[in-house]
Amino acid sequence: MSDSTSKLQLPRRDFLRGGASATAGAVLLGATAKLASGAAHPGGSDEIKVAVIGCGGRGTSAAAQALETKGPVTIVALADAFADNVERAHQQLEAVVAKGKSEGNELLADSKLDCPPERRFAGFDAYKKALETDADLVILATPPGFRPLHFEAAVAAGKHVFAEKPLAVDPPGVRQFMAANEQAKQKNLLVAIGLQRHHDPRYVETIQRIHDGEIGDVVATRVYWNGGGVWVRNRTPDQNEMQYQMRNWYYFHWLCADHYVEQHIHNLDIGNWIHGKTPVRCNAMGGRQVRTSKETGQIFDHFAAEFTYDDGTKMFSQARHIPNCWTEVGEAAHGTQGVCEVSRFRMEGRDGRWRSRLPGVDAWHQEHHDLFAALRRGETYNEGDYGAEATMTAVLGMMAAYSGQDLTWDEALASDQSFAPGLADYTFDSTPPVLPDGDGRYPVPMPGKTKLLTA
Ligand SMILES: NC(=O)c1ccc[n+]([C@@H]2O[C@H](COP(=O)([O-])OP(=O)(O)OC[C@H]3O[C@@H](n4cnc5c(N)ncnc54)[C@H](O)[C@@H]3O)[C@@H](O)[C@H]2O)c1
């Protein structure tokens, strides 16, 4: 992995305390430190076996990218809540492997899909069955509401993990992830997180220059995910309420949190990386102006937040899902001696104008090259701390906007507010934790009224 060797590991006690001593930059536990003999890759062969849990768009792409890394990779299990998604993923991955071999793609030469029907699992408990296989590594790409549960189970089963962001939807979930991540470190399990900007050398170079003082001391950052919105999966007559919410997961807090967490986490993560720490407090506002239909569940369509770090520096954030408005997905930093357009990889600072000349990479693919190479080299590798910090930053902003309160990191992280109590026991026959009213509308947070710090 290219970007992470110079940063500090975040001790858990600092994370739990929040603020000053936390660091949110790229974190890797000493890329050159070797794992205990045989721990990185049990079995002694070159083959790395992978199970996929959550076989939708991202899970399938991540599996394809894992297959297309150096050395033999075999997908041995596919697990999803829905059988049709398992079968679609299987077909797509078959096509990826076949195309790669027919085109002579060397990275796919020794990789394969070996998922007979008995290793294709559906249902809420599909993840358990995937974890019972002899997979070395699991890709976790369900909606984020399940991430802490699945991550904890994967670590307990002794699997290396690639986990998509976000890592949780609420503070208890963040704490559950962090506790399991400590277990992963103790067990020498590799943990990669889908915050792929850390694997783009241009981000690494640009942020390193900021840390080297090229724009002086950072005073403030600005981070944005302003876009038009995402898909809606309409209700069908054959669905019960649980099946509907599971399909249309983006719009329910217990499955997604909100777009502020699900998407904007990428930009908030960059802000924390630049500041080198996590914020100590946040005030925010937001609401839903165009996202008013029954199909758009509970989430807001716009947010604006002001985060404060323990040194008084600020991160200003905007996230919007409203069509036909100004769009921007990126980050900028202001320092005492200059300004950096971080996501455009250029700055004007004490040495004048500069922009990165490094070639861009497909960072979604690169993160798999880096993870699998580290696994083959027997290195320690853990991105879980900065992943959890970015998740908690996003959850803090969401909670501040929903409640309309100025919240501290510590009080938010300590909150027992869970969007899905008893999640581990849910089935398709369960009543979801939120239900529509008589008009088919779901409860939407109301600033000034919504309380988000107690269970
Ligand atoms: N890093 C990135 O740039 C990036 C890009 C896209 C998505 N993502 C993340 O990937 C995750 C998945 O997003 P997506 O776009 O692939 O969504 P998706 O709806 O296409 O896929 C999610 C899949 O998970 C399955 N699923 C739901 N609950 C499950 C459970 N309990 N057990 C097993 N399977 C379950 C769904 O049936 C579905 O097939 C999200 O966390 C998202 O934020 C990251």
The ligand as an SDF file (V2000), in Angstrom:
LIG
                    3D

 44 48  0  0  0  0  0  0  0  0999 V2000
  -16.4160    2.7740   -1.8870 N   0  0  0  0  0  0  0  0  0  0  0  0
  -17.2970    3.1560   -2.7970 C   0  0  0  0  0  0  0  0  0  0  0  0
  -17.0480    4.0400   -3.6010 O   0  0  0  0  0  0  0  0  0  0  0  0
  -18.6410    2.4890   -2.8320 C   0  0  0  0  0  0  0  0  0  0  0  0
  -19.3970    2.5150   -4.0080 C   0  0  0  0  0  0  0  0  0  0  0  0
  -20.6410    1.9050   -3.9910 C   0  0  0  0  0  0  0  0  0  0  0  0
  -21.1240    1.3090   -2.8340 C   0  0  0  0  0  0  0  0  0  0  0  0
  -20.3570    1.3140   -1.6960 N   0  0  0  0  0  0  0  0  0  0  0  0
  -20.8680    0.7140   -0.4430 C   0  0  0  0  0  0  0  0  0  0  0  0
  -21.1100   -0.6760   -0.6680 O   0  0  0  0  0  0  0  0  0  0  0  0
  -22.2350   -1.0850    0.1110 C   0  0  0  0  0  0  0  0  0  0  0  0
  -23.2530   -1.7450   -0.8250 C   0  0  0  0  0  0  0  0  0  0  0  0
  -23.6810   -0.8050   -1.7740 O   0  0  0  0  0  0  0  0  0  0  0  0
  -24.2260   -1.2620   -3.2130 P   0  0  0  0  0  0  0  0  0  0  0  0
  -24.2180   -0.0440   -4.0590 O   0  0  0  0  0  0  0  0  0  0  0  0
  -23.4790   -2.4440   -3.6670 O   0  0  0  0  0  0  0  0  0  0  0  0
  -25.7310   -1.6450   -2.8590 O   0  0  0  0  0  0  0  0  0  0  0  0
  -26.6000   -2.7930   -3.5490 P   0  0  0  0  0  0  0  0  0  0  0  0
  -28.0050   -2.5880   -3.1350 O   0  0  0  0  0  0  0  0  0  0  0  0
  -26.2900   -2.8650   -5.0060 O   0  0  0  0  0  0  0  0  0  0  0  0
  -26.0300   -4.1300   -2.8930 O   0  0  0  0  0  0  0  0  0  0  0  0
  -26.2240   -4.4570   -1.5360 C   0  0  0  0  0  0  0  0  0  0  0  0
  -26.4510   -5.9570   -1.4990 C   0  0  0  0  0  0  0  0  0  0  0  0
  -26.4470   -6.4000   -0.1320 O   0  0  0  0  0  0  0  0  0  0  0  0
  -27.5020   -7.3500   -0.0080 C   0  0  0  0  0  0  0  0  0  0  0  0
  -27.8830   -7.4640    1.4020 N   0  0  0  0  0  0  0  0  0  0  0  0
  -28.6660   -6.6400    2.1380 C   0  0  0  0  0  0  0  0  0  0  0  0
  -28.7250   -7.0670    3.3920 N   0  0  0  0  0  0  0  0  0  0  0  0
  -27.9940   -8.1990    3.4610 C   0  0  0  0  0  0  0  0  0  0  0  0
  -27.6890   -9.1000    4.5040 C   0  0  0  0  0  0  0  0  0  0  0  0
  -28.1640   -8.9240    5.7530 N   0  0  0  0  0  0  0  0  0  0  0  0
  -26.9100  -10.1580    4.2290 N   0  0  0  0  0  0  0  0  0  0  0  0
  -26.4530  -10.3680    2.9800 C   0  0  0  0  0  0  0  0  0  0  0  0
  -26.7120   -9.5390    1.9450 N   0  0  0  0  0  0  0  0  0  0  0  0
  -27.4700   -8.4550    2.1970 C   0  0  0  0  0  0  0  0  0  0  0  0
  -28.5850   -6.8110   -0.9050 C   0  0  0  0  0  0  0  0  0  0  0  0
  -29.5710   -7.7730   -1.1930 O   0  0  0  0  0  0  0  0  0  0  0  0
  -27.7880   -6.3650   -2.1000 C   0  0  0  0  0  0  0  0  0  0  0  0
  -27.5970   -7.3990   -3.0410 O   0  0  0  0  0  0  0  0  0  0  0  0
  -22.7440    0.1530    0.8170 C   0  0  0  0  0  0  0  0  0  0  0  0
  -22.2190    0.2220    2.1060 O   0  0  0  0  0  0  0  0  0  0  0  0
  -22.1900    1.2880   -0.0120 C   0  0  0  0  0  0  0  0  0  0  0  0
  -21.9910    2.4700    0.7250 O   0  0  0  0  0  0  0  0  0  0  0  0
  -19.1280    1.8680   -1.6960 C   0  0  0  0  0  0  0  0  0  0  0  0
  1  2  1  0
  2  3  2  0
  2  4  1  0
  4  5  1  0
  4 44  2  0
  5  6  2  0
  6  7  1  0
  7  8  2  0
  8  9  1  0
  8 44  1  0
  9 10  1  0
  9 42  1  0
 10 11  1  0
 11 12  1  0
 11 40  1  0
 12 13  1  0
 13 14  1  0
 14 15  2  0
 14 16  1  0
 14 17  1  0
 17 18  1  0
 18 19  2  0
 18 20  1  0
 18 21  1  0
 21 22  1  0
 22 23  1  0
 23 24  1  0
 23 38  1  0
 24 25  1  0
 25 26  1  0
 25 36  1  0
 26 27  1  0
 26 35  1  0
 27 28  2  0
 28 29  1  0
 29 30  1  0
 29 35  2  0
 30 31  1  0
 30 32  2  0
 32 33  1  0
 33 34  2  0
 34 35  1  0
 36 37  1  0
 36 38  1  0
 38 39  1  0
 40 41  1  0
 40 42  1  0
 42 43  1  0
M  CHG  2   8   1  16  -1
M  END
$$$$
